[in-house]
Amino acid sequence: MEIVEFVERNSDGIDVMLLEQLRRDAFQVRKSSIIAIVQSAMTVCSDTVRINAFRTVSMYTGMTARMIRLIEQNAAVALPEFVASM
């Protein structure tokens, strides 16, 4: 979420739909992570826990790919500030 907010504040011409998708994905990653943690704490790792963990990793991978595209598209403007914020 912080990276999405940074890109939104520091870049011009960002695709609003892409930013909204990244926000939704970030929320889903958090939600899936919490579900997997709670389930694994309550039971031995079942298929459901494995599926939730897989979904979380898949969403995170997709988010990372989209963030890389955003950074590549706006690298000249955003990259120095982005690196400094890390």
C-alpha angles and dihedrals in degrees: 000000000000092000091050090050091048092051091047093051097043106037135069125218097019115167104253092205091055091051091050091050090051090051091050091048092050090052091048091049090053092046094047092046092053092047092050092048093049093046094048090048091053100041143018108273104285131184090265091057091048091050092050091048091049091049090050093051091046093052091046091051091051091048091050092052092050092047090052089053091050092050092047091050092049101027097122091057106029108028100080092049092042092054090047091052093054 
